[in-house]
């Protein structure tokens, strides 16, 4: 830290209790200066030679008091410590200026009118020289000066002038190429691979120490001056938010809300300037702090542009209402994010119709993301409604997917955690699964899954059998096989609902296998009549439980077909 020493005489200021300061001297004091709660017993001559304001104040009291004048200056910037620096300078005593006291001393000197017009080399001139030649050329000192100006803003216009100069100095410093940075700075995060080890965002942690009002002005100046990329500005905002956004007590809510809204207003408009994770963190904080709809809508639009960069953990947004049984239940916000993603994707497609692969790849990622989100929210949210699950899932149901394993896992988790839902709700939620797009592993799990309706299991078995035949593509919609399957599934569902409450669990499982094998036998008998071909017993050997029964039932029909041919 830079320092400047003024004066050569030893410091002879002494204290008597906490509120009395005096100069140890053989000469009796002839003026009392009241600064706040502190009384300064001083001599007129040193003060009058350097302060025009003290001249006027003392002159106004000469006629009233014959022995010792007493004046009051309660509104001097910096209070008693700043006045003491000015008084010591008047006496020629040693005074040490540094980044912590220089602004207060500068404002106090301006208040006392200690200008060159009164005496050459007066205090205002010397402080200005120190500021320009040392403080504003030092990275750390410039930041310290800004931190000290917060309490002085109501006192003097000089503070604003010093602030502007500090902002300009900092903006020029952060724009310097990292290779030329040879001064001290704070950096506790992982450094990027640079030739001299200096990261491009080397300055962000030091500025994170500033109050939000000052920080806003610094960042605005940096952006106006240029030389710093929007990505680095985004990193700086993320570091500041991580350090400053904390809501530990109810008293901090208003202050934290103001801080958050200020940070959001500073976000660069460029799409890649901030990460999706940071935007979602801001959104979560805005929900917790009860920010307005306009703030949340702005963040939702930004997140919608890059939802494919998010993770499942990012989307678990805590509810704003207190005392909720469900920790994460702001499903409406997630729906809004999906809607914004769809809107932004449509806009991109309209602007560039030549390349749809980028749009499709983003949709594939988002579909997988939402599948994972639904599985997780089903696991941790016992109050997650079936209607909400379906509403969220249907928003991405038209997105391209190579597999439906993700939505199957989400539905399975939902059924596991919500065993009390009705059969009609189960039927609605299972319609989200395209059985033709389940992997072999998912199919193997599903056919043994007692939580699934029988209708779904039969469909899975059917399409697994289709996939195992020589003809890999599924039967066209409206084919006889598909129609037969639908009719049989409906009859099975009706039988299941009629007898479901009258049988034990083991009987249900046994009946389920028998009914399934019966349906499967009819399906493949009908399918053979349409010329699809024979199905050997080995084709269904992977399906647990029901595979053997299906093979036994299908054997007589196969023999009849062979004998008739």
Backbone torsions as a table, in degrees:
resi	resn	phi	psi	omega
1	UNK	NA	135.6	179.0
2	UNK	-76.3	143.3	176.7
3	UNK	-134.1	160.5	176.8
4	UNK	-140.3	125.8	179.5
5	UNK	-102.3	131.1	178.3
6	UNK	-117.0	146.3	177.1
7	UNK	81.3	161.9	-177.7
8	UNK	-127.1	-19.3	-177.8
9	UNK	-75.7	150.1	177.9
10	UNK	-66.9	153.2	-179.0
11	UNK	-76.6	115.0	-179.0
12	UNK	-112.4	16.0	175.3
13	UNK	-72.9	133.5	180.0
14	UNK	-131.0	163.2	-177.2
15	UNK	-116.2	144.6	171.8
16	UNK	-125.8	103.2	-169.5
17	UNK	65.2	-161.6	-174.0
18	UNK	-89.9	-19.3	-171.3
19	UNK	-117.0	18.2	178.5
20	UNK	-131.9	128.5	176.5
21	UNK	-127.8	138.0	-179.3
22	UNK	-148.2	165.1	179.4
23	UNK	-100.9	124.7	177.7
24	UNK	-72.5	110.1	-175.7
25	UNK	-155.6	155.7	176.0
26	UNK	-72.1	-23.1	-179.8
27	UNK	-83.3	137.7	178.4
28	UNK	-72.2	143.4	178.6
29	UNK	-72.1	147.3	-178.1
30	UNK	-128.7	12.3	175.9
31	UNK	-150.9	139.4	176.8
32	UNK	-116.5	123.8	-179.8
33	UNK	-111.8	117.6	178.8
34	UNK	-93.4	114.5	178.4
35	UNK	-119.0	100.8	-175.5
36	UNK	64.6	-125.1	180.0
37	UNK	-92.8	1.1	-175.0
38	UNK	-107.1	135.1	175.5
39	UNK	-103.3	129.3	176.9
40	UNK	-108.8	118.0	176.3
41	UNK	-95.2	108.0	-170.4
42	UNK	-130.6	-176.5	177.8
43	UNK	-112.8	141.6	-174.5
44	UNK	-66.6	-44.4	-169.0
45	UNK	-57.5	-50.5	-179.7
46	UNK	-60.1	-36.6	-177.6
47	UNK	-71.6	-43.0	-176.5
48	UNK	-67.0	-24.7	-176.7
49	UNK	-75.2	-16.4	-174.8
50	UNK	-128.5	-11.1	-177.1
51	UNK	-124.0	113.5	178.8
52	UNK	-69.3	-34.0	-179.5
53	UNK	-68.2	-41.6	177.6
54	UNK	-65.7	-33.3	174.8
55	UNK	-57.4	-47.7	-178.1
56	UNK	-65.9	-42.8	-177.8
57	UNK	-67.5	-42.4	-179.7
58	UNK	-69.4	-38.7	178.8
59	UNK	-61.9	-32.2	-178.5
60	UNK	-72.6	-16.0	-177.6
61	UNK	-107.3	0.4	-175.7
62	UNK	-63.9	-43.2	-176.8
63	UNK	-72.2	-22.1	-175.7
64	UNK	-85.6	-33.2	-177.6
65	UNK	-130.2	133.9	-176.1
66	UNK	-89.0	-32.9	-174.8
67	UNK	-95.7	-61.2	-176.2
68	UNK	-130.1	128.2	178.1
69	UNK	-81.6	149.4	176.5
70	UNK	-132.9	123.6	-176.9
71	UNK	-126.3	157.3	-179.6
72	UNK	-121.2	128.8	173.3
73	UNK	-133.2	74.2	-174.8
74	UNK	-74.2	-17.6	-172.5
75	UNK	-106.6	22.6	179.9
76	UNK	-71.3	134.3	179.2
77	UNK	-61.5	137.6	178.4
78	UNK	86.2	-10.4	175.8
79	UNK	66.6	-158.3	-177.2
80	UNK	-54.6	-42.0	-179.7
81	UNK	-61.3	-40.8	-179.6
82	UNK	-68.8	-39.9	178.0
83	UNK	-63.8	-37.4	-179.5
84	UNK	-64.0	-37.6	176.9
85	UNK	-60.7	-45.1	-180.0
86	UNK	-64.8	-40.6	-179.3
87	UNK	-65.8	-43.2	178.3
88	UNK	-62.3	-38.1	177.3
89	UNK	-62.5	-39.2	178.2
90	UNK	-62.1	-35.6	180.0
91	UNK	-81.6	-9.0	-177.8
92	UNK	79.9	14.9	179.9
93	UNK	-79.7	160.9	-178.4
94	UNK	-68.4	126.6	178.0
95	UNK	-129.6	134.2	178.9
96	UNK	-108.6	119.2	176.9
97	UNK	-100.0	141.6	175.5
98	UNK	-147.3	-176.3	-176.0
99	UNK	-63.9	-24.8	-177.2
100	UNK	-78.4	-30.3	-175.6
101	UNK	-116.3	-3.1	-172.0
102	UNK	-69.2	-36.1	-178.5
103	UNK	-70.0	-44.5	178.2
104	UNK	-61.4	-42.0	178.7
105	UNK	-65.3	-39.3	179.4
106	UNK	-63.7	-43.2	-179.4
107	UNK	-70.0	-38.6	178.2
108	UNK	-65.9	-40.1	178.3
109	UNK	-64.5	-37.7	176.6
110	UNK	-66.5	-39.2	178.7
111	UNK	-63.0	-40.4	-179.2
112	UNK	-83.7	-0.1	176.6
113	UNK	58.7	52.6	179.6
114	UNK	-95.1	72.6	-172.6
115	UNK	-102.9	171.6	178.6
116	UNK	-66.0	-26.9	-178.8
117	UNK	-64.4	-23.2	179.6
118	UNK	-91.5	-39.3	178.4
119	UNK	-157.9	137.2	179.9
120	UNK	-66.5	137.4	-179.3
121	UNK	73.8	31.6	-179.9
122	UNK	-71.2	176.8	-169.8
123	UNK	-65.5	-40.5	-179.4
124	UNK	-58.9	-43.9	-179.9
125	UNK	-61.8	-46.6	-176.9
126	UNK	-65.4	-38.9	179.1
127	UNK	-67.4	-40.2	178.3
128	UNK	-61.5	-39.3	178.1
129	UNK	-63.5	-43.0	179.3
130	UNK	-64.6	-41.9	179.0
131	UNK	-61.2	-50.3	-174.0
132	UNK	-72.3	-36.3	-174.3
133	UNK	-88.4	-22.2	-173.6
134	UNK	-129.4	-60.6	-170.1
135	UNK	-62.6	-51.2	-175.6
136	UNK	-73.5	-7.8	175.2
137	UNK	-97.2	-1.2	179.4
138	UNK	-107.6	129.6	-178.6
139	UNK	-60.3	-54.4	-176.9
140	UNK	-67.2	-39.5	-179.3
141	UNK	-65.4	-37.2	178.4
142	UNK	-61.6	-39.5	179.2
143	UNK	-69.1	-41.4	178.2
144	UNK	-61.4	-42.4	178.6
145	UNK	-58.6	-43.6	178.7
146	UNK	-62.7	-37.0	179.1
147	UNK	-66.3	-32.4	-177.8
148	UNK	-81.0	-15.8	-176.2
149	UNK	-78.6	-14.2	-174.5
150	UNK	-57.9	-43.9	-177.1
151	UNK	-79.1	-9.2	-175.5
152	UNK	-101.2	-6.4	-175.7
153	UNK	-57.3	-40.8	-179.4
154	UNK	-71.6	-10.9	-170.0
155	UNK	-90.4	-39.4	-169.5
156	UNK	-152.3	145.2	175.0
157	UNK	-69.5	-21.4	-179.7
158	UNK	-61.3	-29.6	179.9
159	UNK	-62.5	-42.1	-179.8
160	UNK	-61.5	-39.5	179.0
161	UNK	-65.4	-40.3	178.5
162	UNK	-67.5	-39.9	178.0
163	UNK	-57.3	-47.3	-177.8
164	UNK	-59.6	-41.9	179.7
165	UNK	-66.6	-36.1	176.8
166	UNK	-67.5	-41.5	178.7
167	UNK	-60.0	-45.1	-179.9
168	UNK	-63.3	-42.2	-179.5
169	UNK	-64.0	-44.3	-179.6
170	UNK	-66.0	-42.3	-179.7
171	UNK	-61.1	-40.0	178.3
172	UNK	-69.2	-34.7	-177.7
173	UNK	-70.4	-43.4	-177.3
174	UNK	-70.4	-18.9	179.0
175	UNK	-82.8	-5.3	179.6
176	UNK	-68.1	142.4	177.0
177	UNK	-59.3	136.2	-179.0
178	UNK	-53.3	-32.4	-179.0
179	UNK	-64.8	-20.7	-177.7
180	UNK	-98.0	1.4	-179.4
181	UNK	-77.4	115.0	-179.3
182	UNK	-130.3	18.9	179.6
183	UNK	-110.5	171.2	-177.0
184	UNK	-76.2	139.1	175.7
185	UNK	-154.1	166.4	-178.4
186	UNK	-101.5	128.2	177.6
187	UNK	-153.2	105.4	-176.6
188	UNK	-104.6	-1.1	-178.5
189	UNK	-95.7	174.3	-178.7
190	UNK	-66.1	127.5	-178.1
191	UNK	-81.8	148.0	176.1
192	UNK	-78.4	162.1	-179.4
193	UNK	-77.5	91.8	175.1
194	UNK	-113.1	161.4	-177.0
195	UNK	-59.5	-42.0	-179.0
196	UNK	-107.2	14.3	176.2
197	UNK	77.0	8.4	-179.3
198	UNK	-96.6	122.2	179.5
199	UNK	-78.1	157.5	-178.4
200	UNK	-69.1	-22.2	178.4
201	UNK	-106.1	37.4	-176.0
202	UNK	-58.9	-21.6	-170.3
203	UNK	-96.1	-8.8	-167.1
204	UNK	-69.1	-34.0	-177.3
205	UNK	-72.9	-34.7	177.1
206	UNK	-65.4	-41.8	-179.8
207	UNK	-71.3	-20.9	179.0
208	UNK	-66.8	-11.1	177.6
209	UNK	-80.2	-10.5	-175.8
210	UNK	-80.2	150.8	172.1
211	UNK	-62.8	151.6	-172.9
212	UNK	-60.3	-36.3	179.7
213	UNK	-64.4	-44.4	178.4
214	UNK	-69.3	-40.2	-179.5
215	UNK	-60.4	-41.5	179.2
216	UNK	-59.6	-43.4	-179.2
217	UNK	-69.1	-35.4	178.1
218	UNK	-65.1	-49.1	-178.1
219	UNK	-63.7	-40.2	178.2
220	UNK	-61.3	-40.7	178.4
221	UNK	-66.8	-40.8	178.9
222	UNK	-61.4	-43.8	-179.1
223	UNK	-68.2	-36.8	-179.9
224	UNK	-69.5	-37.5	-179.4
225	UNK	-72.9	-30.3	-178.9
226	UNK	81.1	-178.7	179.8
227	UNK	92.9	-7.2	178.6
228	UNK	-123.9	129.6	-176.1
229	UNK	-69.9	153.1	176.8
230	UNK	-59.3	-31.5	179.4
231	UNK	-63.3	-40.4	179.2
232	UNK	-69.5	-37.9	175.3
233	UNK	-59.7	-42.9	178.1
234	UNK	-61.5	-40.9	177.8
235	UNK	-63.5	-39.5	178.8
236	UNK	-62.8	-43.0	178.9
237	UNK	-64.7	-36.8	-179.9
238	UNK	-67.1	-41.6	177.9
239	UNK	-63.9	-42.7	-179.7
240	UNK	-63.7	-43.1	-179.5
241	UNK	-63.1	-42.7	-179.6
242	UNK	-62.6	-32.4	-177.7
243	UNK	-83.6	-31.7	-168.4
244	UNK	-106.4	-29.6	-175.5
245	UNK	-82.5	101.2	177.2
246	UNK	-144.1	129.7	178.9
247	UNK	-124.0	82.2	-176.2
248	UNK	-88.8	-29.5	-180.0
249	UNK	-128.1	160.3	-179.1
250	UNK	-65.4	-27.7	-177.9
251	UNK	-68.6	-19.1	-176.3
252	UNK	-88.8	-6.3	-170.1
253	UNK	-60.8	-49.1	-177.8
254	UNK	-62.7	-43.4	179.4
255	UNK	-64.1	-42.3	179.9
256	UNK	-67.9	-36.5	177.8
257	UNK	-63.7	-43.1	178.2
258	UNK	-62.8	-42.4	178.7
259	UNK	-61.0	-46.1	-178.2
260	UNK	-62.6	-45.5	-178.8
261	UNK	-64.5	-33.6	176.7
262	UNK	-66.5	-43.6	178.9
263	UNK	-62.1	-41.0	179.7
264	UNK	-63.0	-37.6	178.9
265	UNK	-67.2	-21.0	-178.6
266	UNK	-90.2	-6.3	-177.4
267	UNK	-60.3	130.1	175.6
268	UNK	-63.3	149.2	-176.4
269	UNK	-78.6	-18.1	-178.4
270	UNK	-63.8	138.4	-173.3
271	UNK	-60.2	-43.7	-174.7
272	UNK	-90.4	11.5	-176.4
273	UNK	-75.4	-28.1	179.1
274	UNK	-132.9	151.8	-178.5
275	UNK	-79.4	155.8	177.2
276	UNK	-63.9	-37.1	-179.8
277	UNK	-61.7	-41.8	179.5
278	UNK	-65.8	-41.7	178.9
279	UNK	-61.6	-40.6	-180.0
280	UNK	-69.1	-35.0	175.0
281	UNK	-61.7	-41.7	176.4
282	UNK	-62.9	-39.9	179.2
283	UNK	-64.6	-42.8	177.6
284	UNK	-60.1	-43.9	179.7
285	UNK	-65.0	-38.7	179.1
286	UNK	-64.6	-33.1	176.3
287	UNK	-69.0	-46.3	-177.8
288	UNK	-65.0	-35.3	-177.0
289	UNK	-91.4	-1.6	177.0
290	UNK	69.9	39.3	177.7
291	UNK	-68.9	163.4	-176.4
292	UNK	-69.7	165.2	-179.0
293	UNK	-63.1	-34.9	-178.7
294	UNK	-63.4	-37.8	178.0
295	UNK	-66.2	-46.0	-179.1
296	UNK	-66.9	-37.1	178.7
297	UNK	-66.3	-38.8	178.3
298	UNK	-62.1	-44.4	178.7
299	UNK	-66.8	-38.7	-179.6
300	UNK	-61.7	-39.8	178.0
301	UNK	-64.0	-41.7	-179.9
302	UNK	-66.1	-40.1	-179.9
303	UNK	-68.2	-38.1	179.5
304	UNK	-58.8	-28.4	179.2
305	UNK	-67.4	-25.4	-174.3
306	UNK	-140.5	40.3	-179.9
307	UNK	-63.6	-25.7	179.9
308	UNK	-68.2	-7.8	177.3
309	UNK	-93.3	-6.0	-175.0
310	UNK	-80.7	166.1	174.3
311	UNK	-119.7	169.7	180.0
312	UNK	-61.8	-43.0	179.3
313	UNK	-60.2	-35.2	178.7
314	UNK	-60.5	-37.0	-173.9
315	UNK	-81.6	-7.4	178.6
316	UNK	-79.0	90.5	-173.0
317	UNK	-97.4	124.1	-178.5
318	UNK	-69.4	141.9	-179.5
319	UNK	-68.3	146.9	-179.1
320	UNK	-77.1	-29.2	-179.4
321	UNK	-73.3	143.2	-176.7
322	UNK	-86.1	151.4	175.5
323	UNK	76.3	20.1	180.0
324	UNK	-73.4	140.1	174.7
325	UNK	-68.3	-37.9	177.7
326	UNK	-86.7	126.1	-176.9
327	UNK	-69.1	-46.6	-177.6
328	UNK	-117.6	104.5	-176.7
329	UNK	-139.9	20.0	176.5
330	UNK	-86.9	66.5	-178.3
331	UNK	-66.9	-30.8	-178.6
332	UNK	-59.5	-36.0	-179.7
333	UNK	-66.5	-40.9	178.8
334	UNK	-64.1	-40.2	175.9
335	UNK	-60.4	-41.3	178.4
336	UNK	-62.3	-40.8	179.6
337	UNK	-63.4	-40.5	177.9
338	UNK	-64.7	-43.1	178.6
339	UNK	-59.8	-42.7	179.0
340	UNK	-65.5	-38.3	177.0
341	UNK	-61.3	-43.8	179.6
342	UNK	-62.9	-42.3	179.4
343	UNK	-62.8	-46.7	-178.5
344	UNK	-65.6	-37.4	178.5
345	UNK	-65.5	-41.8	178.3
346	UNK	-63.1	-39.2	178.3
347	UNK	-63.5	-42.9	179.5
348	UNK	-64.6	-39.8	-179.7
349	UNK	-65.5	-37.0	179.2
350	UNK	-68.7	-34.7	-179.4
351	UNK	-77.0	-32.9	-178.3
352	UNK	-135.9	92.2	-178.8
353	UNK	-85.8	-7.6	-174.5
354	UNK	-74.3	-33.0	-175.9
355	UNK	-126.2	101.7	179.9
356	UNK	-95.3	-4.2	-175.7
357	UNK	-66.1	-36.6	179.3
358	UNK	-64.0	-44.2	178.8
359	UNK	-62.6	-43.8	-179.2
360	UNK	-65.5	-40.1	179.7
361	UNK	-64.2	-37.8	176.8
362	UNK	-64.8	-40.5	179.8
363	UNK	-65.6	-39.3	178.0
364	UNK	-60.4	-43.1	-179.5
365	UNK	-65.6	-43.9	-178.7
366	UNK	-66.9	-38.4	177.5
367	UNK	-60.6	-44.0	177.9
368	UNK	-64.4	-38.9	178.4
369	UNK	-61.3	-46.6	-177.6
370	UNK	-68.8	-35.2	174.8
371	UNK	-58.5	-47.0	179.0
372	UNK	-64.9	-38.4	178.4
373	UNK	-63.3	-44.3	180.0
374	UNK	-63.2	-38.8	177.6
375	UNK	-63.3	-43.3	-177.6
376	UNK	-71.3	-43.1	-178.8
377	UNK	-69.4	-28.8	174.6
378	UNK	-67.9	-34.7	-178.7
379	UNK	-71.7	-42.4	-173.4
380	UNK	-99.4	-6.9	-177.5
381	UNK	-114.6	91.4	-178.8
382	UNK	-66.3	-19.6	180.0
383	UNK	-97.1	11.1	-179.8
384	UNK	-67.8	116.6	-174.7
385	UNK	-77.7	149.1	176.8
386	UNK	-60.6	-41.1	-179.4
387	UNK	-61.8	-36.6	178.1
388	UNK	-69.2	-42.1	178.2
389	UNK	-57.3	-49.4	-178.0
390	UNK	-64.8	-40.5	-178.7
391	UNK	-61.4	-44.1	179.6
392	UNK	-68.3	-44.8	-177.2
393	UNK	-64.8	-37.3	-177.5
394	UNK	-69.0	-23.0	179.1
395	UNK	-65.5	-26.5	179.9
396	UNK	-113.6	10.2	-176.5
397	UNK	-65.8	-26.9	-179.8
398	UNK	-88.7	-1.2	179.6
399	UNK	-72.7	145.2	178.5
400	UNK	-65.9	137.3	178.7
401	UNK	-141.2	140.3	174.8
402	UNK	-82.3	-20.4	-177.5
403	UNK	-151.1	151.8	174.9
404	UNK	-105.5	18.6	179.4
405	UNK	-62.5	-37.0	-178.0
406	UNK	-63.9	-47.6	-179.9
407	UNK	-68.9	-32.0	176.0
408	UNK	-63.1	-44.9	178.9
409	UNK	-62.5	-39.1	178.9
410	UNK	-63.7	-44.0	-179.9
411	UNK	-66.2	-41.1	178.9
412	UNK	-61.4	-42.3	178.2
413	UNK	-65.0	-39.7	179.0
414	UNK	-63.6	-44.7	-180.0
415	UNK	-66.0	-34.6	179.3
416	UNK	-67.0	-42.6	-176.4
417	UNK	-85.2	-12.7	-178.9
418	UNK	-129.4	65.9	-175.7
419	UNK	-68.4	-14.2	-175.0
420	UNK	-88.9	3.7	-178.2
421	UNK	-72.2	156.0	-176.7
422	UNK	-74.6	165.2	179.0
423	UNK	-66.6	-33.5	177.8
424	UNK	-66.1	-36.7	176.9
425	UNK	-67.8	-39.1	176.3
426	UNK	-60.2	-42.4	-179.2
427	UNK	-62.9	-42.0	-179.6
428	UNK	-65.1	-44.7	-174.6
429	UNK	-72.0	-31.7	-179.4
430	UNK	-76.7	-14.6	175.3
431	UNK	-66.7	-14.7	178.3
432	UNK	-71.1	-17.7	-176.5
433	UNK	-88.5	130.4	169.2
434	UNK	-96.3	103.6	-173.8
435	UNK	-60.8	-24.8	-179.6
436	UNK	-71.0	-15.7	-176.8
437	UNK	-108.4	17.0	175.1
438	UNK	-87.1	141.8	177.1
439	UNK	-73.3	167.7	178.4
440	UNK	-59.5	-39.5	-179.2
441	UNK	-65.4	-42.7	179.3
442	UNK	-66.1	-39.3	178.2
443	UNK	-63.6	-43.6	179.5
444	UNK	-60.2	-37.2	177.6
445	UNK	-72.0	-39.8	-173.4
446	UNK	-68.3	-39.6	-176.0
447	UNK	-68.5	-16.1	176.2
448	UNK	-103.5	4.7	-174.4
449	UNK	-88.3	106.7	-178.0
450	UNK	-72.6	-11.0	178.3
451	UNK	-77.3	-20.7	-178.3
452	UNK	-81.4	145.8	173.4
453	UNK	-62.9	151.2	-179.1
454	UNK	-60.4	-34.5	179.4
455	UNK	-55.5	-44.3	-178.0
456	UNK	-68.3	-40.7	-179.8
457	UNK	-62.4	-41.8	178.9
458	UNK	-63.0	-41.7	178.2
459	UNK	-61.5	-41.8	-179.8
460	UNK	-64.6	-45.0	177.7
461	UNK	-60.6	-40.6	-179.9
462	UNK	-61.3	-50.8	-177.0
463	UNK	-72.0	-27.6	173.7
464	UNK	-65.5	-39.3	178.5
465	UNK	-67.3	-39.2	176.9
466	UNK	-61.4	-42.0	-178.9
467	UNK	-67.1	-28.5	-178.5
468	UNK	-80.1	-13.9	-179.5
469	UNK	-79.9	176.7	-179.3
470	UNK	-67.1	-28.1	-179.1
471	UNK	-94.5	104.7	-170.7
472	UNK	-73.6	-28.4	-174.2
473	UNK	-76.9	144.5	-179.5
474	UNK	-68.0	155.6	-179.9
475	UNK	-62.8	145.4	-180.0
476	UNK	-64.2	155.3	-179.9
477	UNK	-62.4	134.7	178.4
478	UNK	91.1	1.3	179.0
479	UNK	-69.8	163.8	-176.5
480	UNK	-64.0	-39.9	179.7
481	UNK	-61.6	-46.6	179.8
482	UNK	-63.4	-41.0	179.8
483	UNK	-63.2	-44.1	179.3
484	UNK	-60.7	-41.3	-179.6
485	UNK	-62.1	-44.1	-179.7
486	UNK	-61.6	-44.6	-178.1
487	UNK	-63.8	-43.1	-178.3
488	UNK	-67.7	-38.2	179.0
489	UNK	-62.2	-41.3	179.2
490	UNK	-62.4	-43.3	-179.7
491	UNK	-66.7	-36.7	178.4
492	UNK	-66.3	-42.1	179.6
493	UNK	-61.3	-41.3	179.6
494	UNK	-64.0	-44.3	179.6
495	UNK	-63.8	-37.8	-178.8
496	UNK	-65.5	-41.2	-179.2
497	UNK	-69.4	-31.9	-177.2
498	UNK	-73.7	-41.0	-173.6
499	UNK	-103.8	1.9	-172.0
500	UNK	-60.9	-37.5	-173.6
501	UNK	-87.0	-5.7	-173.9
502	UNK	-102.7	-2.8	-176.1
503	UNK	-120.7	155.3	177.9
504	UNK	-77.8	171.7	-178.0
505	UNK	-63.4	-43.5	-179.3
506	UNK	-66.1	-38.2	178.5
507	UNK	-65.6	-38.5	177.9
508	UNK	-61.1	-44.9	-178.8
509	UNK	-62.7	-43.2	179.2
510	UNK	-64.5	-45.3	-179.9
511	UNK	-63.3	-36.1	-179.4
512	UNK	-60.6	-42.8	179.9
513	UNK	-66.9	-40.4	-178.8
514	UNK	-66.6	-45.0	-179.6
515	UNK	-64.3	-40.6	-179.9
516	UNK	-63.0	-44.7	-179.4
517	UNK	-65.0	-35.2	178.4
518	UNK	-63.2	-44.7	178.8
519	UNK	-65.1	-42.9	-177.4
520	UNK	-63.2	-37.2	178.5
521	UNK	-62.7	-44.4	-179.8
522	UNK	-65.9	-39.0	-179.0
523	UNK	-60.4	-47.4	-173.7
524	UNK	-80.2	-22.6	171.1
525	UNK	-65.4	-44.5	177.3
526	UNK	-66.3	-34.5	-177.5
527	UNK	-69.5	-35.2	178.7
528	UNK	-66.3	-34.2	178.9
529	UNK	-64.9	-26.5	178.0
530	UNK	-86.0	0.5	173.4
531	UNK	90.5	21.1	-179.5
532	UNK	-74.8	-36.9	177.6
533	UNK	122.8	171.1	-178.2
534	UNK	-76.3	151.1	175.6
535	UNK	-118.0	116.5	-180.0
536	UNK	-79.2	161.1	-177.5
537	UNK	-66.5	-25.7	-179.5
538	UNK	-70.3	-16.5	-177.7
539	UNK	-66.1	-30.5	-175.4
540	UNK	-109.7	18.9	-175.6
541	UNK	-68.9	-18.2	-177.6
542	UNK	-80.7	-23.8	-177.4
543	UNK	-77.4	121.9	-175.7
544	UNK	-74.4	148.3	169.8
545	UNK	82.8	-68.9	-170.0
546	UNK	-87.6	-9.9	-172.8
547	UNK	-66.8	-42.7	-177.5
548	UNK	-65.1	-41.5	179.5
549	UNK	-62.8	-40.6	179.2
550	UNK	-61.9	-42.0	-178.4
551	UNK	-64.7	-41.9	-179.3
552	UNK	-64.1	-40.3	-178.6
553	UNK	-70.3	-32.8	-175.5
554	UNK	-81.6	-16.0	-176.3
555	UNK	-63.3	-46.5	179.5
556	UNK	-61.0	-41.2	-179.8
557	UNK	-64.6	-35.7	178.7
558	UNK	-65.5	-41.4	179.2
559	UNK	-64.8	-40.2	179.1
560	UNK	-61.7	-41.9	179.9
561	UNK	-63.0	-38.7	-179.1
562	UNK	-69.4	-40.3	-178.5
563	UNK	-68.4	-36.7	-179.8
564	UNK	-69.5	-31.0	179.2
565	UNK	-73.8	NA	NA
